[in-house]
């Protein structure tokens, strides 16, 4: 199974991922994205969030 992961060093807090998949992503106290529920949306929705990230800070990771 694969899950989305956020590279905190690359994230600039644009929050596109939160807009596309708010059930999966949120912003922390530093304004950086994190995965709050990797199963909060279907794979297609998560992929749209990944594709929309302006910094390519989100990717899939095999568990």
Residue pairs with C-beta under 8 A, 6 or more apart in sequence:
1 62
1 63
2 60
2 61
2 62
2 63
3 35
3 38
3 39
3 60
3 61
3 63
4 24
4 25
4 35
4 38
4 46
4 49
4 50
4 58
4 59
4 60
4 61
5 35
5 58
5 59
5 60
5 61
6 17
6 25
6 32
6 33
6 34
6 35
6 57
6 58
7 57
7 58
7 59
8 32
8 34
8 57
10 55
10 56
10 57
11 32
11 33
11 55
11 57
12 54
12 55
12 57
13 27
13 30
13 31
13 32
13 33
14 53
14 54
14 55
15 27
15 33
16 49
16 52
16 53
16 54
17 24
17 25
17 33
17 49
17 50
17 52
17 53
17 58
18 25
18 26
18 27
18 33
19 52
20 45
20 48
20 49
20 52
21 40
21 41
21 45
21 46
21 48
21 49
23 37
23 40
23 41
24 35
24 36
24 37
24 38
24 40
24 41
24 45
24 46
24 49
25 33
25 34
25 35
25 36
25 49
25 58
26 33
26 34
26 36
27 33
27 34
28 34
33 57
33 58
49 58
50 58
50 59
50 60
